[in-house]
Amino acid sequence: MLIIDGHEDIAYNALEWKRDIRLSVHEVRKREGHTSSGEGAGGIAMSGLPELRRGGFGVVFGTIFVEPAFIFPDGVPAGLTQVYTTPEEAYRIGQQQLTYYHELAKEPGISLILTQEQFQSFLTSWEASSADDPQRPFGIIPLMEGADPIRTPDEVEEWFQRGVRILGLAWRGTRYSGGTGMPGPLTDAGKALLKEMQRVGMILDISHLAEESFWQALDLFSGPLLASHSNCRVFTPTDRQISDEMIRALIERDAVIGILPGNMFLRGGWSRANRFPIHLDEVVRHIDHVCQLAGDTRHVAIGTDIDGGFGRDETPEELDTVADIIKIADALRAAGYKEEDIANVMHGNWQRLLTRSLPVA
C-alpha cells in the first residue's frame, strides 16, 4: 500500500546530525553506536531510504527546519550548525536545506514533486514499481516548518520558485506569529506573509501555530490548508496539539490532519522522564477521533515526524523502523475500518489535497 507522509526532517537530519537518508537504518544505527539508550542525535534512528521504499513510502513532505538559538538558555551546544540568531542566518540555513533536497533529487529514483503534472506522473511510476526495487520512485515535496528563513514577506515568491510548496508560520514563536509554547497573534509581517502565500499559491501548514494565530490565519487565508503533524488535544492536553474546535474548523475548510506516532504526542503524561508502554491503538484513537468529528475518513492522514527529535524508544512498541508504519493500517483493520477508509488515511487524503492544491505547470 502506498504511504504519503506529511512530515519528515530529512534535510535537517542530514546537515545537523550527518544522517544520510540514503543509508539503511541499520547502517545509521551502527554508525551512531545506538543500541537501546536513545541518546544522541534525536534518539535511535528509524528512517532510511531502503526501509522507506520497502515500507511503501512513495511521497514525503520534506521539511526545511532551522532551530532558533533562544531555545538554548545556556548557549548553543558546540557543533550545531542549523541554529539561527538573525533572519540572515535563518535564510542561509534554509537555503542550504532546500539545496540539499535539490541535490538529493539527482539520486536514482528520487525526485522533487512541485506540480500537479509531476505528482500524477510520479503516482503512475510508483504504481508500476515493486517494493524490492532499490530505485523505487521516492518523491519529496518541500515544506518549510517555521517561516523565519523568509526574511521579509516579499521573499515568498523566491522560495516558491525554488520549490517550497507548503509553509508553516511557526515552530516556537517567530516574528510572524505565536507558536508552540509561545502564545500570541499574527504580527503585521505574518499577515503580509499570508497574503503573499495566497498570491503565489502556497499551502498553509497550521501545525505549531499558537491558537490566537491559528484563528487569525483561518480568517485571513483562503487558500488550501493542512496540519502536517498535529494530534488531538483531547488526549494530549498541550498547546502543541489541536483542539476539537480547531479540528472542526479545518474539516470545514476541507483540510487534512497528519497524525504523528510519537509517544509524547499520543497520550498525556508520557515523557522521557516518565515512560510507559504505548501501542498503535493510541495512534488509531487519534485518527478515529478526527473521523468521528468529521463523520468520515477524508480529513486525517499520517505525518510521522519520524527522526524529528524522537527515536525508536519514543514511539509505539510495534514500531522499529519506518517500514513498520504500515502496521497502522493493520491496527485500523483491527478496529473495524474498511479498506477504502484505510487507504484514505495512509495516502488517499494527502493525494486528494495535493491533486487540487499543487500548482499546474
RASULWO-V404624 format. One record per residue. N is the residue number from 1. NEAR is the number of other C-alpha atoms within 12 Angstrom. Layout:
n: <N & N>
near: <NEAR & NEAR>
This chain:
n: <1 & 2 & 3 & 4 & 5 & 6 & 7 & 8 & 9 & 10 & 11 & 12 & 13 & 14 & 15 & 16 & 17 & 18 & 19 & 20 & 21 & 22 & 23 & 24 & 25 & 26 & 27 & 28 & 29 & 30 & 31 & 32 & 33 & 34 & 35 & 36 & 37 & 38 & 39 & 40 & 41 & 42 & 43 & 44 & 45 & 46 & 47 & 48 & 49 & 50 & 51 & 52 & 53 & 54 & 55 & 56 & 57 & 58 & 59 & 60 & 61 & 62 & 63 & 64 & 65 & 66 & 67 & 68 & 69 & 70 & 71 & 72 & 73 & 74 & 75 & 76 & 77 & 78 & 79 & 80 & 81 & 82 & 83 & 84 & 85 & 86 & 87 & 88 & 89 & 90 & 91 & 92 & 93 & 94 & 95 & 96 & 97 & 98 & 99 & 100 & 101 & 102 & 103 & 104 & 105 & 106 & 107 & 108 & 109 & 110 & 111 & 112 & 113 & 114 & 115 & 116 & 117 & 118 & 119 & 120 & 121 & 122 & 123 & 124 & 125 & 126 & 127 & 128 & 129 & 130 & 131 & 132 & 133 & 134 & 135 & 136 & 137 & 138 & 139 & 140 & 141 & 142 & 143 & 144 & 145 & 146 & 147 & 148 & 149 & 150 & 151 & 152 & 153 & 154 & 155 & 156 & 157 & 158 & 159 & 160 & 161 & 162 & 163 & 164 & 165 & 166 & 167 & 168 & 169 & 170 & 171 & 172 & 173 & 174 & 175 & 176 & 177 & 178 & 179 & 180 & 181 & 182 & 183 & 184 & 185 & 186 & 187 & 188 & 189 & 190 & 191 & 192 & 193 & 194 & 195 & 196 & 197 & 198 & 199 & 200 & 201 & 202 & 203 & 204 & 205 & 206 & 207 & 208 & 209 & 210 & 211 & 212 & 213 & 214 & 215 & 216 & 217 & 218 & 219 & 220 & 221 & 222 & 223 & 224 & 225 & 226 & 227 & 228 & 229 & 230 & 231 & 232 & 233 & 234 & 235 & 236 & 237 & 238 & 239 & 240 & 241 & 242 & 243 & 244 & 245 & 246 & 247 & 248 & 249 & 250 & 251 & 252 & 253 & 254 & 255 & 256 & 257 & 258 & 259 & 260 & 261 & 262 & 263 & 264 & 265 & 266 & 267 & 268 & 269 & 270 & 271 & 272 & 273 & 274 & 275 & 276 & 277 & 278 & 279 & 280 & 281 & 282 & 283 & 284 & 285 & 286 & 287 & 288 & 289 & 290 & 291 & 292 & 293 & 294 & 295 & 296 & 297 & 298 & 299 & 300 & 301 & 302 & 303 & 304 & 305 & 306 & 307 & 308 & 309 & 310 & 311 & 312 & 313 & 314 & 315 & 316 & 317 & 318 & 319 & 320 & 321 & 322 & 323 & 324 & 325 & 326 & 327 & 328 & 329 & 330 & 331 & 332 & 333 & 334 & 335 & 336 & 337 & 338 & 339 & 340 & 341 & 342 & 343 & 344 & 345 & 346 & 347 & 348 & 349 & 350 & 351 & 352 & 353 & 354 & 355 & 356 & 357 & 358 & 359 & 360 & 361>
near: <30 & 41 & 43 & 45 & 48 & 48 & 46 & 43 & 45 & 41 & 42 & 40 & 39 & 34 & 30 & 30 & 27 & 24 & 35 & 32 & 39 & 30 & 24 & 26 & 33 & 27 & 23 & 32 & 31 & 16 & 20 & 24 & 19 & 24 & 21 & 18 & 19 & 24 & 21 & 23 & 30 & 30 & 32 & 36 & 47 & 47 & 46 & 35 & 42 & 33 & 34 & 42 & 41 & 31 & 36 & 36 & 43 & 46 & 44 & 47 & 48 & 47 & 46 & 49 & 47 & 43 & 35 & 32 & 23 & 18 & 20 & 15 & 9 & 9 & 14 & 18 & 15 & 11 & 12 & 22 & 28 & 33 & 32 & 26 & 24 & 21 & 24 & 18 & 23 & 32 & 32 & 25 & 34 & 39 & 33 & 26 & 38 & 39 & 25 & 31 & 39 & 26 & 17 & 26 & 27 & 16 & 21 & 17 & 26 & 32 & 34 & 38 & 39 & 37 & 30 & 24 & 20 & 24 & 36 & 24 & 20 & 31 & 30 & 15 & 21 & 30 & 20 & 15 & 23 & 21 & 25 & 16 & 21 & 23 & 24 & 33 & 39 & 48 & 44 & 44 & 47 & 48 & 47 & 48 & 48 & 39 & 48 & 43 & 43 & 42 & 28 & 26 & 30 & 20 & 24 & 37 & 24 & 22 & 34 & 32 & 19 & 25 & 38 & 45 & 43 & 48 & 49 & 48 & 48 & 45 & 37 & 33 & 34 & 42 & 33 & 36 & 40 & 36 & 34 & 30 & 21 & 26 & 24 & 27 & 27 & 33 & 24 & 19 & 25 & 39 & 27 & 25 & 36 & 45 & 27 & 30 & 38 & 29 & 21 & 30 & 32 & 42 & 42 & 46 & 44 & 51 & 49 & 40 & 47 & 36 & 34 & 25 & 37 & 45 & 25 & 25 & 41 & 31 & 19 & 23 & 29 & 23 & 30 & 37 & 44 & 49 & 50 & 49 & 44 & 47 & 50 & 43 & 28 & 24 & 31 & 28 & 20 & 26 & 32 & 36 & 40 & 39 & 29 & 25 & 20 & 37 & 41 & 25 & 28 & 37 & 29 & 20 & 25 & 28 & 39 & 49 & 51 & 46 & 46 & 45 & 50 & 43 & 40 & 37 & 37 & 40 & 36 & 25 & 19 & 22 & 21 & 22 & 9 & 13 & 18 & 20 & 24 & 29 & 24 & 34 & 27 & 34 & 46 & 39 & 30 & 41 & 46 & 33 & 29 & 40 & 30 & 20 & 25 & 27 & 16 & 23 & 34 & 36 & 43 & 54 & 47 & 50 & 45 & 51 & 42 & 48 & 43 & 38 & 33 & 33 & 38 & 37 & 36 & 43 & 44 & 38 & 25 & 27 & 32 & 31 & 37 & 42 & 31 & 31 & 45 & 35 & 30 & 39 & 35 & 25 & 29 & 31 & 21 & 16 & 21 & 15 & 23 & 18 & 20 & 20 & 27 & 36 & 30 & 34 & 48 & 46 & 38 & 30 & 36 & 44 & 36 & 28 & 35 & 37 & 24 & 24 & 29 & 34 & 28 & 17 & 12>
